[in-house]
Amino acid sequence: MASTKAFAAFFIATTLLLAEPSLGIASKATFYNQYKHYSFAAAAPSIYSNGAACGRYYCVKCTSNGCRNSNVIRVKILDLCPGCPGAFDLSQQAFARIANPDAGVINIDYYQ
């Protein structure tokens, strides 16, 4: 009985760990002022995929250099960012929710 409880506790803890957003895809994000809504973003060509990603949502979490908190934001892809140094060019409002805009470029983890 004790081993069953221990296994159940291990299973729950492992499942919660695997659901942690920081286990997403590592990349970088910048911001821009084109959109005034906090949940919009442009995506790098590898994600944008000739427009296939337009309208899709991605969850983004700041992982270093300037993070404000451990919040995960959800952004909708509306445009292509051909020169992005990472995965996303977030709206300034989205960027400011997870990092100090003075950072300019942040490390992120993301998932769909």
Biopython code that builds the backbone (N, CA, C, O; Angstrom):
import numpy as np
from Bio.PDB.StructureBuilder import StructureBuilder

atoms = [
    (1, "MET", "N", (0.822, -1.189, 0.000)),
    (1, "MET", "CA", (0.000, 0.000, 0.000)),
    (1, "MET", "C", (0.865, 1.252, 0.000)),
    (1, "MET", "O", (0.575, 2.205, -0.723)),
    (2, "ALA", "N", (1.929, 1.259, 0.807)),
    (2, "ALA", "CA", (2.804, 2.427, 0.891)),
    (2, "ALA", "C", (3.502, 2.673, -0.438)),
    (2, "ALA", "O", (3.692, 3.821, -0.842)),
    (3, "SER", "N", (3.890, 1.579, -1.129)),
    (3, "SER", "CA", (4.562, 1.757, -2.414)),
    (3, "SER", "C", (3.600, 2.311, -3.459)),
    (3, "SER", "O", (4.020, 3.048, -4.351)),
    (4, "THR", "N", (2.328, 1.971, -3.364)),
    (4, "THR", "CA", (1.328, 2.514, -4.279)),
    (4, "THR", "C", (1.164, 4.015, -4.071)),
    (4, "THR", "O", (1.068, 4.774, -5.035)),
    (5, "LYS", "N", (1.133, 4.441, -2.810)),
    (5, "LYS", "CA", (1.024, 5.874, -2.515)),
    (5, "LYS", "C", (2.270, 6.618, -2.974)),
    (5, "LYS", "O", (2.175, 7.720, -3.515)),
    (6, "ALA", "N", (3.441, 6.019, -2.759)),
    (6, "ALA", "CA", (4.688, 6.654, -3.190)),
    (6, "ALA", "C", (4.718, 6.778, -4.707)),
    (6, "ALA", "O", (5.120, 7.814, -5.236)),
    (7, "PHE", "N", (4.293, 5.725, -5.415)),
    (7, "PHE", "CA", (4.260, 5.776, -6.865)),
    (7, "PHE", "C", (3.281, 6.839, -7.346)),
    (7, "PHE", "O", (3.583, 7.577, -8.285)),
    (8, "ALA", "N", (2.114, 6.927, -6.717)),
    (8, "ALA", "CA", (1.113, 7.925, -7.096)),
    (8, "ALA", "C", (1.666, 9.330, -6.895)),
    (8, "ALA", "O", (1.481, 10.194, -7.752)),
    (9, "ALA", "N", (2.337, 9.568, -5.782)),
    (9, "ALA", "CA", (2.928, 10.889, -5.517)),
    (9, "ALA", "C", (4.004, 11.200, -6.551)),
    (9, "ALA", "O", (4.079, 12.327, -7.041)),
    (10, "PHE", "N", (4.845, 10.210, -6.892)),
    (10, "PHE", "CA", (5.881, 10.396, -7.902)),
    (10, "PHE", "C", (5.249, 10.698, -9.260)),
    (10, "PHE", "O", (5.701, 11.597, -9.969)),
    (11, "PHE", "N", (4.208, 9.952, -9.623)),
    (11, "PHE", "CA", (3.535, 10.155, -10.911)),
    (11, "PHE", "C", (2.947, 11.556, -11.012)),
    (11, "PHE", "O", (3.098, 12.216, -12.040)),
    (12, "ILE", "N", (2.284, 12.015, -9.968)),
    (12, "ILE", "CA", (1.680, 13.355, -9.968)),
    (12, "ILE", "C", (2.761, 14.427, -10.079)),
    (12, "ILE", "O", (2.624, 15.365, -10.865)),
    (13, "ALA", "N", (3.822, 14.297, -9.309)),
    (13, "ALA", "CA", (4.911, 15.282, -9.345)),
    (13, "ALA", "C", (5.564, 15.309, -10.717)),
    (13, "ALA", "O", (5.866, 16.384, -11.236)),
    (14, "THR", "N", (5.787, 14.143, -11.312)),
    (14, "THR", "CA", (6.400, 14.076, -12.636)),
    (14, "THR", "C", (5.483, 14.686, -13.678)),
    (14, "THR", "O", (5.951, 15.406, -14.559)),
    (15, "THR", "N", (4.206, 14.418, -13.601)),
    (15, "THR", "CA", (3.248, 14.971, -14.550)),
    (15, "THR", "C", (3.211, 16.485, -14.456)),
    (15, "THR", "O", (3.174, 17.166, -15.481)),
    (16, "LEU", "N", (3.221, 17.021, -13.248)),
    (16, "LEU", "CA", (3.228, 18.466, -13.075)),
    (16, "LEU", "C", (4.510, 19.073, -13.622)),
    (16, "LEU", "O", (4.485, 20.145, -14.227)),
    (17, "LEU", "N", (5.618, 18.400, -13.413)),
    (17, "LEU", "CA", (6.891, 18.894, -13.938)),
    (17, "LEU", "C", (6.885, 18.922, -15.454)),
    (17, "LEU", "O", (7.361, 19.883, -16.058)),
    (18, "LEU", "N", (6.356, 17.887, -16.072)),
    (18, "LEU", "CA", (6.325, 17.835, -17.528)),
    (18, "LEU", "C", (5.407, 18.892, -18.120)),
    (18, "LEU", "O", (5.589, 19.287, -19.272)),
    (19, "ALA", "N", (4.431, 19.353, -17.361)),
    (19, "ALA", "CA", (3.510, 20.375, -17.849)),
    (19, "ALA", "C", (4.079, 21.779, -17.694)),
    (19, "ALA", "O", (3.475, 22.742, -18.166)),
    (20, "GLU", "N", (5.229, 21.913, -17.041)),
    (20, "GLU", "CA", (5.845, 23.221, -16.802)),
    (20, "GLU", "C", (6.206, 23.885, -18.124)),
    (20, "GLU", "O", (6.914, 23.288, -18.935)),
    (21, "PRO", "N", (5.730, 25.119, -18.363)),
    (21, "PRO", "CA", (5.999, 25.805, -19.614)),
    (21, "PRO", "C", (7.475, 26.002, -19.919)),
    (21, "PRO", "O", (7.838, 26.145, -21.086)),
    (22, "SER", "N", (8.337, 26.016, -18.908)),
    (22, "SER", "CA", (9.748, 26.226, -19.169)),
    (22, "SER", "C", (10.363, 25.056, -19.925)),
    (22, "SER", "O", (11.524, 25.133, -20.328)),
    (23, "LEU", "N", (9.624, 23.988, -20.124)),
    (23, "LEU", "CA", (10.122, 22.860, -20.888)),
    (23, "LEU", "C", (9.744, 22.971, -22.361)),
    (23, "LEU", "O", (9.831, 21.990, -23.100)),
    (24, "GLY", "N", (9.326, 24.156, -22.790)),
    (24, "GLY", "CA", (8.999, 24.378, -24.192)),
    (24, "GLY", "C", (10.257, 24.538, -25.022)),
    (24, "GLY", "O", (11.344, 24.151, -24.593)),
    (25, "ILE", "N", (10.114, 25.101, -26.196)),
    (25, "ILE", "CA", (11.229, 25.315, -27.111)),
    (25, "ILE", "C", (11.951, 26.604, -26.719)),
    (25, "ILE", "O", (11.317, 27.647, -26.560)),
    (26, "ALA", "N", (13.246, 26.537, -26.565)),
    (26, "ALA", "CA", (14.035, 27.709, -26.177)),
    (26, "ALA", "C", (14.320, 28.578, -27.400)),
    (26, "ALA", "O", (14.637, 28.069, -28.475)),
    (27, "SER", "N", (14.206, 29.881, -27.225)),
    (27, "SER", "CA", (14.487, 30.822, -28.312)),
    (27, "SER", "C", (14.685, 32.209, -27.726)),
    (27, "SER", "O", (15.016, 32.354, -26.550)),
    (28, "LYS", "N", (14.482, 33.221, -28.546)),
    (28, "LYS", "CA", (14.574, 34.619, -28.130)),
    (28, "LYS", "C", (13.337, 35.360, -28.612)),
    (28, "LYS", "O", (12.646, 34.914, -29.527)),
    (29, "ALA", "N", (13.069, 36.505, -27.976)),
    (29, "ALA", "CA", (11.957, 37.358, -28.400)),
    (29, "ALA", "C", (12.377, 38.816, -28.297)),
    (29, "ALA", "O", (13.188, 39.190, -27.450)),
    (30, "THR", "N", (11.808, 39.627, -29.176)),
    (30, "THR", "CA", (11.978, 41.080, -29.171)),
    (30, "THR", "C", (10.587, 41.687, -29.110)),
    (30, "THR", "O", (9.604, 40.965, -28.943)),
    (31, "PHE", "N", (10.493, 43.018, -29.245)),
    (31, "PHE", "CA", (9.166, 43.635, -29.288)),
    (31, "PHE", "C", (9.137, 44.742, -30.329)),
    (31, "PHE", "O", (10.173, 45.219, -30.792)),
    (32, "TYR", "N", (7.928, 45.132, -30.680)),
    (32, "TYR", "CA", (7.714, 46.188, -31.662)),
    (32, "TYR", "C", (6.451, 46.952, -31.295)),
    (32, "TYR", "O", (5.692, 46.518, -30.428)),
    (33, "ASN", "N", (6.225, 48.064, -31.937)),
    (33, "ASN", "CA", (5.099, 48.940, -31.581)),
    (33, "ASN", "C", (3.958, 48.933, -32.589)),
    (33, "ASN", "O", (3.052, 49.758, -32.474)),
    (34, "GLN", "N", (3.964, 48.048, -33.557)),
    (34, "GLN", "CA", (2.939, 48.076, -34.594)),
    (34, "GLN", "C", (1.544, 47.799, -34.036)),
    (34, "GLN", "O", (0.586, 48.489, -34.386)),
    (35, "TYR", "N", (1.429, 46.801, -33.177)),
    (35, "TYR", "CA", (0.130, 46.457, -32.612)),
    (35, "TYR", "C", (0.028, 47.004, -31.205)),
    (35, "TYR", "O", (0.999, 46.971, -30.449)),
    (36, "LYS", "N", (-1.130, 47.503, -30.853)),
    (36, "LYS", "CA", (-1.333, 48.082, -29.522)),
    (36, "LYS", "C", (-1.988, 47.108, -28.553)),
    (36, "LYS", "O", (-2.232, 47.459, -27.399)),
    (37, "HIS", "N", (-2.271, 45.914, -28.995)),
    (37, "HIS", "CA", (-2.919, 44.919, -28.146)),
    (37, "HIS", "C", (-1.855, 44.018, -27.536)),
    (37, "HIS", "O", (-0.887, 43.658, -28.206)),
    (38, "TYR", "N", (-2.025, 43.656, -26.283)),
    (38, "TYR", "CA", (-1.005, 42.907, -25.570)),
    (38, "TYR", "C", (-0.825, 41.470, -26.045)),
    (38, "TYR", "O", (0.174, 40.844, -25.692)),
    (39, "SER", "N", (-1.743, 40.925, -26.824)),
    (39, "SER", "CA", (-1.621, 39.509, -27.156)),
    (39, "SER", "C", (-1.232, 39.239, -28.608)),
    (39, "SER", "O", (-1.445, 38.128, -29.094)),
    (40, "PHE", "N", (-0.672, 40.213, -29.312)),
    (40, "PHE", "CA", (-0.303, 40.003, -30.708)),
    (40, "PHE", "C", (1.198, 39.839, -30.856)),
    (40, "PHE", "O", (1.975, 40.353, -30.050)),
    (41, "ALA", "N", (1.605, 39.103, -31.916)),
    (41, "ALA", "CA", (3.024, 38.891, -32.184)),
    (41, "ALA", "C", (3.238, 38.600, -33.662)),
    (41, "ALA", "O", (2.320, 38.206, -34.381)),
    (42, "ALA", "N", (4.478, 38.807, -34.090)),
    (42, "ALA", "CA", (4.929, 38.381, -35.412)),
    (42, "ALA", "C", (5.879, 37.207, -35.172)),
    (42, "ALA", "O", (6.544, 37.141, -34.139)),
    (43, "ALA", "N", (5.938, 36.293, -36.125)),
    (43, "ALA", "CA", (6.750, 35.094, -35.955)),
    (43, "ALA", "C", (7.877, 35.032, -36.980)),
    (43, "ALA", "O", (7.756, 35.546, -38.092)),
    (44, "ALA", "N", (8.959, 34.400, -36.587)),
    (44, "ALA", "CA", (10.079, 34.157, -37.489)),
    (44, "ALA", "C", (9.602, 33.256, -38.630)),
    (44, "ALA", "O", (8.628, 32.521, -38.467)),
    (45, "PRO", "N", (10.277, 33.305, -39.781)),
    (45, "PRO", "CA", (9.856, 32.499, -40.936)),
    (45, "PRO", "C", (9.689, 31.011, -40.636)),
    (45, "PRO", "O", (8.791, 30.368, -41.179)),
    (46, "SER", "N", (10.547, 30.458, -39.774)),
    (46, "SER", "CA", (10.446, 29.027, -39.461)),
    (46, "SER", "C", (9.136, 28.671, -38.758)),
    (46, "SER", "O", (8.645, 27.550, -38.889)),
    (47, "ILE", "N", (8.577, 29.616, -38.020)),
    (47, "ILE", "CA", (7.297, 29.390, -37.335)),
    (47, "ILE", "C", (6.140, 29.845, -38.224)),
    (47, "ILE", "O", (5.111, 29.174, -38.309)),
    (48, "TYR", "N", (6.316, 30.985, -38.880)),
    (48, "TYR", "CA", (5.264, 31.572, -39.708)),
    (48, "TYR", "C", (4.844, 30.636, -40.843)),
    (48, "TYR", "O", (3.666, 30.552, -41.189)),
    (49, "SER", "N", (5.811, 29.945, -41.407)),
    (49, "SER", "CA", (5.555, 28.904, -42.400)),
    (49, "SER", "C", (4.650, 29.367, -43.539)),
    (49, "SER", "O", (3.602, 28.778, -43.804)),
    (50, "ASN", "N", (5.084, 30.437, -44.203)),
    (50, "ASN", "CA", (4.344, 30.996, -45.341)),
    (50, "ASN", "C", (2.891, 31.326, -45.010)),
    (50, "ASN", "O", (2.012, 31.186, -45.860)),
    (51, "GLY", "N", (2.645, 31.755, -43.797)),
    (51, "GLY", "CA", (1.307, 32.167, -43.384)),
    (51, "GLY", "C", (0.502, 31.104, -42.671)),
    (51, "GLY", "O", (-0.575, 31.398, -42.152)),
    (52, "ALA", "N", (0.991, 29.875, -42.630)),
    (52, "ALA", "CA", (0.244, 28.790, -41.983)),
    (52, "ALA", "C", (0.028, 29.048, -40.492)),
    (52, "ALA", "O", (-0.956, 28.578, -39.922)),
    (53, "ALA", "N", (0.941, 29.795, -39.854)),
    (53, "ALA", "CA", (0.822, 30.067, -38.414)),
    (53, "ALA", "C", (-0.062, 31.270, -38.112)),
    (53, "ALA", "O", (-0.381, 31.527, -36.951)),
    (54, "CYS", "N", (-0.456, 32.001, -39.134)),
    (54, "CYS", "CA", (-1.282, 33.194, -38.914)),
    (54, "CYS", "C", (-2.579, 32.793, -38.203)),
    (54, "CYS", "O", (-3.311, 31.919, -38.668)),
    (55, "GLY", "N", (-2.846, 33.441, -37.081)),
    (55, "GLY", "CA", (-4.034, 33.133, -36.293)),
    (55, "GLY", "C", (-3.802, 32.118, -35.194)),
    (55, "GLY", "O", (-4.656, 31.948, -34.324)),
    (56, "ARG", "N", (-2.665, 31.438, -35.211)),
    (56, "ARG", "CA", (-2.354, 30.467, -34.156)),
    (56, "ARG", "C", (-1.908, 31.181, -32.889)),
    (56, "ARG", "O", (-1.403, 32.303, -32.933)),
    (57, "TYR", "N", (-2.104, 30.516, -31.769)),
    (57, "TYR", "CA", (-1.676, 31.041, -30.475)),
    (57, "TYR", "C", (-0.468, 30.272, -29.970)),
    (57, "TYR", "O", (-0.361, 29.060, -30.155)),
    (58, "TYR", "N", (0.440, 30.999, -29.330)),
    (58, "TYR", "CA", (1.613, 30.412, -28.694)),
    (58, "TYR", "C", (1.728, 30.949, -27.278)),
    (58, "TYR", "O", (1.401, 32.106, -27.013)),
    (59, "CYS", "N", (2.190, 30.107, -26.378)),
    (59, "CYS", "CA", (2.466, 30.523, -25.002)),
    (59, "CYS", "C", (3.948, 30.825, -24.901)),
    (59, "CYS", "O", (4.781, 30.058, -25.385)),
    (60, "VAL", "N", (4.278, 31.956, -24.265)),
    (60, "VAL", "CA", (5.656, 32.437, -24.186)),
    (60, "VAL", "C", (5.986, 32.769, -22.735)),
    (60, "VAL", "O", (5.197, 33.397, -22.029)),
    (61, "LYS", "N", (7.168, 32.336, -22.307)),
    (61, "LYS", "CA", (7.640, 32.614, -20.944)),
    (61, "LYS", "C", (9.073, 33.127, -21.022)),
    (61, "LYS", "O", (9.921, 32.524, -21.680)),
    (62, "CYS", "N", (9.336, 34.233, -20.354)),
    (62, "CYS", "CA", (10.690, 34.782, -20.260)),
    (62, "CYS", "C", (11.507, 33.876, -19.339)),
    (62, "CYS", "O", (11.029, 33.451, -18.288)),
    (63, "THR", "N", (12.758, 33.583, -19.750)),
    (63, "THR", "CA", (13.586, 32.680, -18.949)),
    (63, "THR", "C", (14.870, 33.315, -18.422)),
    (63, "THR", "O", (15.563, 32.701, -17.611)),
    (64, "SER", "N", (15.203, 34.531, -18.865)),
    (64, "SER", "CA", (16.418, 35.176, -18.343)),
    (64, "SER", "C", (16.495, 36.630, -18.777)),
    (64, "SER", "O", (15.585, 37.138, -19.433)),
    (65, "ASN", "N", (17.567, 37.290, -18.416)),
    (65, "ASN", "CA", (17.932, 38.675, -18.759)),
    (65, "ASN", "C", (16.774, 39.667, -18.869)),
    (65, "ASN", "O", (16.363, 40.033, -19.970)),
    (66, "GLY", "N", (16.261, 40.090, -17.737)),
    (66, "GLY", "CA", (15.237, 41.133, -17.732)),
    (66, "GLY", "C", (13.835, 40.667, -17.428)),
    (66, "GLY", "O", (12.897, 41.459, -17.518)),
    (67, "CYS", "N", (13.660, 39.403, -17.070)),
    (67, "CYS", "CA", (12.312, 38.897, -16.773)),
    (67, "CYS", "C", (11.692, 39.671, -15.617)),
    (67, "CYS", "O", (12.371, 39.993, -14.643)),
    (68, "ARG", "N", (10.407, 39.967, -15.728)),
    (68, "ARG", "CA", (9.675, 40.655, -14.662)),
    (68, "ARG", "C", (9.087, 39.670, -13.662)),
    (68, "ARG", "O", (9.002, 39.965, -12.470)),
    (69, "ASN", "N", (8.694, 38.534, -14.132)),
    (69, "ASN", "CA", (8.031, 37.551, -13.291)),
    (69, "ASN", "C", (8.063, 36.211, -14.012)),
    (69, "ASN", "O", (8.739, 36.071, -15.031)),
    (70, "SER", "N", (7.358, 35.257, -13.507)),
    (70, "SER", "CA", (7.334, 33.944, -14.160)),
    (70, "SER", "C", (6.042, 33.720, -14.933)),
    (70, "SER", "O", (5.657, 32.578, -15.186)),
    (71, "ASN", "N", (5.372, 34.808, -15.308)),
    (71, "ASN", "CA", (4.129, 34.681, -16.058)),
    (71, "ASN", "C", (4.352, 34.066, -17.436)),
    (71, "ASN", "O", (5.407, 34.222, -18.051)),
    (72, "VAL", "N", (3.340, 33.376, -17.887)),
    (72, "VAL", "CA", (3.297, 32.870, -19.249)),
    (72, "VAL", "C", (2.242, 33.694, -19.968)),
    (72, "VAL", "O", (1.113, 33.817, -19.494)),
    (73, "ILE", "N", (2.611, 34.260, -21.119)),
    (73, "ILE", "CA", (1.633, 35.016, -21.896)),
    (73, "ILE", "C", (1.230, 34.191, -23.111)),
    (73, "ILE", "O", (1.983, 33.336, -23.577)),
    (74, "ARG", "N", (0.055, 34.457, -23.606)),
    (74, "ARG", "CA", (-0.458, 33.775, -24.800)),
    (74, "ARG", "C", (-0.594, 34.826, -25.891)),
    (74, "ARG", "O", (-1.298, 35.822, -25.717)),
    (75, "VAL", "N", (0.085, 34.603, -27.026)),
    (75, "VAL", "CA", (0.054, 35.577, -28.112)),
    (75, "VAL", "C", (-0.481, 34.943, -29.388)),
    (75, "VAL", "O", (-0.323, 33.747, -29.633)),
    (76, "LYS", "N", (-1.120, 35.787, -30.192)),
    (76, "LYS", "CA", (-1.681, 35.359, -31.469)),
    (76, "LYS", "C", (-0.773, 35.869, -32.587)),
    (76, "LYS", "O", (-0.423, 37.048, -32.628)),
    (77, "ILE", "N", (-0.402, 34.976, -33.481)),
    (77, "ILE", "CA", (0.463, 35.345, -34.600)),
    (77, "ILE", "C", (-0.359, 36.074, -35.659)),
    (77, "ILE", "O", (-1.353, 35.555, -36.166)),
    (78, "LEU", "N", (0.088, 37.305, -35.982)),
    (78, "LEU", "CA", (-0.605, 38.111, -36.982)),
    (78, "LEU", "C", (0.278, 38.506, -38.157)),
    (78, "LEU", "O", (-0.216, 39.027, -39.156)),
    (79, "ASP", "N", (1.580, 38.261, -38.046)),
    (79, "ASP", "CA", (2.466, 38.780, -39.079)),
    (79, "ASP", "C", (3.762, 37.971, -39.115)),
    (79, "ASP", "O", (4.040, 37.159, -38.232)),
    (80, "LEU", "N", (4.538, 38.219, -40.158)),
    (80, "LEU", "CA", (5.863, 37.629, -40.330)),
    (80, "LEU", "C", (6.920, 38.608, -39.835)),
    (80, "LEU", "O", (6.802, 39.815, -40.048)),
    (81, "CYS", "N", (7.929, 38.101, -39.190)),
    (81, "CYS", "CA", (9.079, 38.905, -38.769)),
    (81, "CYS", "C", (10.318, 38.301, -39.445)),
    (81, "CYS", "O", (10.986, 37.447, -38.863)),
    (82, "PRO", "N", (10.621, 38.742, -40.668)),
    (82, "PRO", "CA", (11.713, 38.109, -41.419)),
    (82, "PRO", "C", (13.086, 38.280, -40.784)),
    (82, "PRO", "O", (13.963, 37.446, -41.006)),
    (83, "GLY", "N", (13.299, 39.329, -40.005)),
    (83, "GLY", "CA", (14.611, 39.557, -39.409)),
    (83, "GLY", "C", (14.685, 39.281, -37.923)),
    (83, "GLY", "O", (15.620, 39.734, -37.263)),
    (84, "CYS", "N", (13.737, 38.559, -37.384)),
    (84, "CYS", "CA", (13.734, 38.285, -35.941)),
    (84, "CYS", "C", (14.978, 37.509, -35.522)),
    (84, "CYS", "O", (15.375, 36.558, -36.195)),
    (85, "PRO", "N", (15.596, 37.914, -34.402)),
    (85, "PRO", "CA", (16.750, 37.170, -33.907)),
    (85, "PRO", "C", (16.348, 35.878, -33.195)),
    (85, "PRO", "O", (17.201, 35.083, -32.800)),
    (86, "GLY", "N", (15.055, 35.685, -33.039)),
    (86, "GLY", "CA", (14.543, 34.490, -32.367)),
    (86, "GLY", "C", (13.200, 34.116, -32.965)),
    (86, "GLY", "O", (12.953, 34.331, -34.152)),
    (87, "ALA", "N", (12.342, 33.557, -32.139)),
    (87, "ALA", "CA", (11.059, 33.049, -32.595)),
    (87, "ALA", "C", (10.013, 34.131, -32.819)),
    (87, "ALA", "O", (9.263, 34.070, -33.794)),
    (88, "PHE", "N", (9.948, 35.137, -31.918)),
    (88, "PHE", "CA", (8.842, 36.081, -31.955)),
    (88, "PHE", "C", (9.276, 37.532, -31.817)),
    (88, "PHE", "O", (10.287, 37.846, -31.188)),
    (89, "ASP", "N", (8.486, 38.399, -32.419)),
    (89, "ASP", "CA", (8.549, 39.835, -32.203)),
    (89, "ASP", "C", (7.209, 40.159, -31.547)),
    (89, "ASP", "O", (6.190, 40.272, -32.228)),
    (90, "LEU", "N", (7.217, 40.306, -30.235)),
    (90, "LEU", "CA", (5.990, 40.510, -29.463)),
    (90, "LEU", "C", (5.530, 41.962, -29.548)),
    (90, "LEU", "O", (6.333, 42.857, -29.813)),
    (91, "SER", "N", (4.250, 42.192, -29.326)),
    (91, "SER", "CA", (3.800, 43.569, -29.170)),
    (91, "SER", "C", (4.497, 44.118, -27.922)),
    (91, "SER", "O", (4.869, 43.355, -27.030)),
    (92, "GLN", "N", (4.669, 45.413, -27.860)),
    (92, "GLN", "CA", (5.366, 46.004, -26.709)),
    (92, "GLN", "C", (4.635, 45.669, -25.411)),
    (92, "GLN", "O", (5.270, 45.431, -24.384)),
    (93, "GLN", "N", (3.304, 45.650, -25.456)),
    (93, "GLN", "CA", (2.524, 45.342, -24.255)),
    (93, "GLN", "C", (2.759, 43.898, -23.799)),
    (93, "GLN", "O", (2.873, 43.637, -22.602)),
    (94, "ALA", "N", (2.831, 42.965, -24.747)),
    (94, "ALA", "CA", (3.083, 41.566, -24.387)),
    (94, "ALA", "C", (4.470, 41.418, -23.780)),
    (94, "ALA", "O", (4.643, 40.749, -22.761)),
    (95, "PHE", "N", (5.454, 42.045, -24.412)),
    (95, "PHE", "CA", (6.825, 41.985, -23.916)),
    (95, "PHE", "C", (6.910, 42.538, -22.497)),
    (95, "PHE", "O", (7.547, 41.940, -21.629)),
    (96, "ALA", "N", (6.261, 43.687, -22.262)),
    (96, "ALA", "CA", (6.314, 44.344, -20.955)),
    (96, "ALA", "C", (5.637, 43.527, -19.860)),
    (96, "ALA", "O", (5.941, 43.715, -18.682)),
    (97, "ARG", "N", (4.741, 42.638, -20.218)),
    (97, "ARG", "CA", (4.092, 41.800, -19.207)),
    (97, "ARG", "C", (5.034, 40.752, -18.646)),
    (97, "ARG", "O", (4.841, 40.285, -17.524)),
    (98, "ILE", "N", (6.070, 40.370, -19.424)),
    (98, "ILE", "CA", (6.974, 39.319, -18.950)),
    (98, "ILE", "C", (8.414, 39.796, -18.743)),
    (98, "ILE", "O", (9.204, 39.114, -18.091)),
    (99, "ALA", "N", (8.760, 40.976, -19.299)),
    (99, "ALA", "CA", (10.152, 41.436, -19.173)),
    (99, "ALA", "C", (10.232, 42.952, -19.229)),
    (99, "ALA", "O", (9.311, 43.624, -19.693)),
    (100, "ASN", "N", (11.337, 43.470, -18.755)),
    (100, "ASN", "CA", (11.607, 44.898, -18.838)),
    (100, "ASN", "C", (11.941, 45.243, -20.289)),
    (100, "ASN", "O", (12.881, 44.676, -20.847)),
    (101, "PRO", "N", (11.189, 46.166, -20.921)),
    (101, "PRO", "CA", (11.470, 46.529, -22.312)),
    (101, "PRO", "C", (12.898, 47.021, -22.547)),
    (101, "PRO", "O", (13.394, 46.939, -23.671)),
    (102, "ASP", "N", (13.567, 47.532, -21.509)),
    (102, "ASP", "CA", (14.959, 47.958, -21.660)),
    (102, "ASP", "C", (15.878, 46.801, -22.043)),
    (102, "ASP", "O", (16.963, 47.028, -22.577)),
    (103, "ALA", "N", (15.457, 45.570, -21.779)),
    (103, "ALA", "CA", (16.268, 44.404, -22.130)),
    (103, "ALA", "C", (16.381, 44.268, -23.647)),
    (103, "ALA", "O", (17.408, 43.813, -24.150)),
    (104, "GLY", "N", (15.338, 44.659, -24.381)),
    (104, "GLY", "CA", (15.369, 44.595, -25.837)),
    (104, "GLY", "C", (15.160, 43.216, -26.412)),
    (104, "GLY", "O", (14.212, 42.994, -27.166)),
    (105, "VAL", "N", (16.026, 42.290, -26.071)),
    (105, "VAL", "CA", (15.933, 40.900, -26.524)),
    (105, "VAL", "C", (15.989, 40.032, -25.274)),
    (105, "VAL", "O", (16.844, 40.223, -24.409)),
    (106, "ILE", "N", (15.069, 39.079, -25.188)),
    (106, "ILE", "CA", (15.029, 38.188, -24.025)),
    (106, "ILE", "C", (15.084, 36.730, -24.469)),
    (106, "ILE", "O", (14.708, 36.388, -25.590)),
    (107, "ASN", "N", (15.555, 35.892, -23.573)),
    (107, "ASN", "CA", (15.483, 34.443, -23.775)),
    (107, "ASN", "C", (14.091, 33.997, -23.360)),
    (107, "ASN", "O", (13.551, 34.463, -22.357)),
    (108, "ILE", "N", (13.521, 33.099, -24.132)),
    (108, "ILE", "CA", (12.173, 32.601, -23.847)),
    (108, "ILE", "C", (12.106, 31.095, -24.032)),
    (108, "ILE", "O", (12.982, 30.476, -24.636)),
    (109, "ASP", "N", (11.047, 30.533, -23.495)),
    (109, "ASP", "CA", (10.586, 29.191, -23.842)),
    (109, "ASP", "C", (9.181, 29.394, -24.391)),
    (109, "ASP", "O", (8.424, 30.222, -23.885)),
    (110, "TYR", "N", (8.835, 28.640, -25.421)),
    (110, "TYR", "CA", (7.491, 28.766, -25.985)),
    (110, "TYR", "C", (6.942, 27.415, -26.380)),
    (110, "TYR", "O", (7.692, 26.466, -26.611)),
    (111, "TYR", "N", (5.648, 27.339, -26.453)),
    (111, "TYR", "CA", (4.960, 26.145, -26.920)),
    (111, "TYR", "C", (3.603, 26.567, -27.463)),
    (111, "TYR", "O", (3.089, 27.643, -27.157)),
    (112, "GLN", "N", (3.049, 25.692, -28.273)),
    (112, "GLN", "CA", (1.753, 26.013, -28.874)),
    (112, "GLN", "C", (0.636, 25.435, -28.050)),
    (112, "GLN", "O", (-0.534, 25.598, -28.395)),
]
sb = StructureBuilder()
sb.init_structure("model")
sb.init_model(0)
sb.init_chain("A")
sb.init_seg("    ")
for serial, (resi, resn, name, xyz) in enumerate(atoms, 1):
    if name == "N":
        sb.init_residue(resn, " ", resi, " ")
    sb.init_atom(name, np.array(xyz, "f"), 0.0, 1.0, " ", f" {name:<3s}", serial, name[0])
structure = sb.get_structure()
